[in-house]
Amino acid sequence: MRFPDCPVRTGLAKAEMPVTLCVMLHRNLWAPWRLSYLKQLVHEQQSLGEEKPDKGCFLCDALAAPWPGDEARLRLVLQHDDRGLMILNRYPYTNGHLLIAPAEHVASLSDLTPTGRAGLMELTELGERLLRAAMHCQGINVGINLGRSAGAGIPGHLHIHLVPRWDGDTNFMQTVSGVRVIPQALEDSYAQLSDMLSRITQG
């Protein structure tokens, strides 16, 4: 593959390249022989009992909190109904980072009924409207991590991430230090989102 204007070809140092272009320049190294090793590793972990169920689930704890109520508010619950849960992430990627979870403690989309999957998507769509109205974001990342190897912090309880984004929200702190600056306190984010959600659902 040729890159006519590639900075590497024109002598531009990698440190001077735009981040997006650096990512585009990455190439895959195919190593299919590694698959058998990975399968064997999973088998050994299961044999040794290293694949243990989650000791606790903050999503289930939030679902168990009376809604509406003070405990649910302290757990940053924004919406709780038959479809599941919308909660503000306590460890956000950006301010307004939401988690959408089904009421059932299941690990995969395939573990939900068609009605359950539909309800989860309805809550996700409500979360999108909420973020656009309350945070005035210019974009939203929507994602699911299925399994610990895929980055799931709670692999046993399926959840969807909604991350509001703005042009320029990745700055030198993230690029140089790997640290993200969250410009709004959790309590302020919760109050802002909760107020807007009331308007959306009651309007």
C-alpha positions in Angstrom: 0.0 0.0 0.0 1.4 3.4 -1.0 1.0 6.7 1.0 1.9 9.5 -1.5 1.9 12.1 1.2 3.1 9.9 4.1 5.3 11.8 6.6 7.6 8.8 6.8 8.3 9.1 3.0 8.8 12.8 3.2 11.3 12.6 6.2 8.9 13.9 8.9 9.7 12.5 12.3 7.1 10.2 13.8 6.8 12.5 16.8 5.6 15.3 14.5 2.9 13.2 12.8 -0.8 13.7 13.6 -2.0 11.0 16.0 -4.6 9.7 13.5 -2.0 9.3 10.8 0.4 7.4 13.1 -2.5 4.9 13.8 -3.1 4.6 10.1 0.5 3.6 9.5 0.4 0.6 11.8 0.4 -2.7 10.0 -0.8 -6.2 11.1 1.6 -9.1 11.7 -0.3 -12.3 11.1 0.7 -15.2 13.5 -2.0 -17.9 13.2 0.2 -20.4 15.0 -0.4 -18.4 18.2 -4.1 -19.5 18.3 -3.4 -23.0 19.5 -1.3 -21.6 22.3 -4.1 -19.1 23.4 -6.7 -21.9 23.4 -4.4 -24.1 25.6 -3.9 -21.1 27.9 -7.6 -20.7 28.4 -8.0 -24.5 29.0 -5.2 -24.4 31.7 -6.8 -21.4 33.5 -10.2 -23.2 33.6 -8.6 -26.4 34.9 -6.8 -24.5 37.6 -10.0 -22.6 38.5 -8.6 -19.2 37.7 -11.7 -18.2 35.8 -13.8 -17.3 38.8 -17.2 -15.5 38.8 -17.2 -11.9 39.7 -17.0 -11.3 43.5 -19.3 -8.3 43.2 -21.2 -6.4 40.6 -21.7 -2.6 41.1 -24.4 -2.7 38.4 -26.4 -5.3 40.2 -25.9 -3.3 43.4 -27.3 -0.2 41.6 -30.2 -2.2 40.2 -31.0 -3.4 43.8 -31.1 0.2 45.1 -34.7 1.5 45.6 -35.6 3.7 42.6 -36.0 6.6 42.9 -34.2 7.2 46.2 -31.1 8.5 47.9 -29.1 5.2 47.5 -29.7 5.2 43.8 -28.6 8.8 43.6 -25.4 8.0 45.5 -24.8 5.2 43.0 -25.2 7.7 40.2 -28.3 6.0 38.8 -30.0 8.1 36.2 -32.7 5.8 34.9 -34.0 2.4 36.2 -37.0 0.6 34.7 -38.0 -2.8 33.3 -35.5 -2.4 30.4 -32.5 -2.0 32.7 -30.2 0.7 34.0 -28.6 3.9 32.9 -25.8 5.0 35.3 -23.1 7.6 35.2 -19.6 6.0 35.1 -17.7 6.8 38.3 -14.4 6.4 36.5 -15.2 8.3 33.2 -13.3 8.6 30.0 -14.8 12.0 29.6 -17.4 13.9 31.7 -20.9 12.5 31.0 -19.6 8.9 30.3 -22.7 6.7 30.7 -23.2 2.9 31.2 -26.3 1.2 30.0 -27.0 -2.3 31.4 -29.8 -4.9 31.3 -31.6 -5.8 34.5 -30.3 -9.4 34.2 -26.7 -10.3 35.2 -25.7 -11.8 31.8 -22.4 -11.6 30.0 -23.4 -11.5 26.4 -25.9 -10.0 24.0 -26.8 -13.6 23.0 -27.8 -14.3 26.6 -30.6 -11.7 26.4 -34.1 -12.4 24.9 -35.0 -10.4 21.8 -37.2 -8.2 24.1 -34.2 -7.7 26.4 -31.9 -6.7 23.5 -34.6 -4.3 22.2 -35.0 -2.7 25.7 -31.2 -2.3 26.0 -31.0 -0.5 22.7 -34.0 1.8 23.7 -32.1 2.8 26.8 -29.0 3.4 24.7 -30.9 5.6 22.4 -32.3 7.5 25.4 -28.7 8.0 26.6 -27.7 9.4 23.2 -30.5 11.9 23.3 -29.6 12.8 26.9 -25.9 13.4 26.1 -26.7 15.5 23.1 -29.2 17.7 25.0 -27.3 18.0 28.3 -23.7 18.0 27.3 -23.9 19.5 23.8 -21.4 16.9 22.6 -20.2 16.9 19.0 -20.0 13.1 18.8 -20.5 10.0 20.9 -18.6 6.7 21.1 -20.9 3.7 21.7 -19.2 0.5 22.6 -19.4 -2.9 24.2 -16.5 -4.9 25.7 -17.5 -8.6 25.8 -15.1 -10.6 28.1 -12.1 -9.6 30.2 -9.7 -10.0 27.3 -11.7 -7.4 25.4 -11.4 -4.9 28.3 -14.6 -5.6 30.2 -14.2 -4.4 33.8 -17.2 -6.6 34.8 -17.3 -9.4 32.3 -20.3 -11.0 33.9 -22.7 -8.1 33.4 -23.1 -6.9 29.9 -23.1 -3.1 29.6 -22.8 -0.5 26.9 -20.5 2.6 27.1 -21.7 6.0 25.8 -18.8 8.4 25.8 -19.5 12.0 24.7 -16.8 13.6 22.6 -15.9 17.1 21.5 -13.4 18.4 18.9 -10.1 18.7 20.6 -11.0 16.8 23.8 -7.7 14.8 23.5 -4.9 17.2 24.5 -1.2 17.1 25.4 -2.0 15.5 28.8 -3.4 12.4 27.1 -0.8 12.3 24.4 2.3 12.9 26.6 1.4 11.6 30.0 -1.5 9.1 29.3 -3.7 11.2 31.7 -7.1 12.5 30.8 -8.4 15.8 32.3 -12.1 15.5 33.4 -13.3 19.2 33.5 -16.5 18.6 35.5 -17.1 17.0 38.9 -19.2 13.8 39.0 -21.8 15.5 41.2 -22.2 18.3 38.8 -22.4 16.0 35.8 -25.1 13.9 37.6 -27.2 16.9 38.5 -27.0 18.3 34.9 -27.9 14.9 33.3 -30.6 14.1 35.8 -32.3 17.4 35.3 -32.2 17.1 31.5 -33.4 13.5 31.7 -36.5 14.6 33.7 -37.3 17.1 30.9 -36.9 14.5 28.2 -38.9 11.8 29.8 -41.7 14.0 31.1 -41.8 16.4 28.2 
